[in-house]
Amino acid sequence: MQQKRDVRAVAAWRKSSYSNGEGAECVEVADGLPVVPVRDSKCAEGAVLAFGPVAWSGFVTAIKHGGPTT
């Protein structure tokens, strides 16, 4: 039986490039995993959202172009 590992423990987290380091609202993401985990930088032990690479790429592209459409 394969044991699940907590992504918070194995991920190499990095803060958003928009973070100003003054406690502003921002997120952290981790690279190099089968999914792209995202968490609130102020709550490192809290919930982690996991996106598939294609979904994450689409989200980032949409944000760069003014935001997601409905």
C-alpha positions in Angstrom: 0.0 0.0 0.0 1.5 3.3 -1.1 1.4 6.0 1.6 0.2 9.5 0.7 2.6 12.3 1.5 1.4 15.7 2.7 2.3 18.1 -0.1 3.0 20.9 2.5 6.0 18.8 3.7 7.5 17.9 0.3 6.8 21.1 -1.7 9.4 23.8 -2.3 7.1 26.8 -1.8 7.7 30.2 -3.4 5.8 33.4 -2.9 4.0 35.3 -5.6 6.2 37.8 -7.4 3.5 40.4 -6.5 4.2 39.9 -2.8 5.6 43.0 -1.1 6.9 41.2 2.0 4.7 43.4 4.3 2.1 40.8 5.1 -0.1 41.7 2.2 -2.5 39.1 0.8 -0.6 36.8 -1.4 -0.3 33.1 -2.3 2.5 30.6 -2.5 2.9 28.0 -5.2 5.2 25.0 -5.6 6.8 23.7 -8.7 8.1 20.3 -9.7 5.2 18.1 -8.6 2.5 16.3 -10.6 0.1 19.0 -9.5 0.5 22.7 -8.8 -0.2 23.3 -5.1 -1.3 26.7 -4.0 -1.7 28.0 -0.4 -2.3 31.2 1.5 1.1 32.6 2.5 -0.2 33.7 5.9 -1.6 30.3 6.7 1.1 27.8 5.7 -0.6 25.0 7.7 -4.0 25.6 6.2 -5.7 24.2 3.2 -3.8 23.6 -0.1 -5.5 23.8 -3.4 -4.1 21.5 -6.1 -4.4 22.3 -9.8 -3.5 20.2 -12.7 -0.7 21.7 -14.8 -3.0 22.5 -17.8 -5.6 24.2 -15.5 -2.9 26.2 -13.7 -1.4 27.4 -17.0 -4.8 28.4 -18.3 -5.5 30.3 -15.0 -2.2 32.2 -15.1 -2.6 33.1 -18.8 -6.1 34.4 -18.1 -4.9 36.5 -15.2 -2.1 38.0 -17.3 -4.7 39.0 -19.9 -7.1 40.8 -17.5 -8.8 38.0 -15.6 -10.8 34.8 -16.2 -14.0 35.0 -18.3 -17.2 33.2 -17.4 
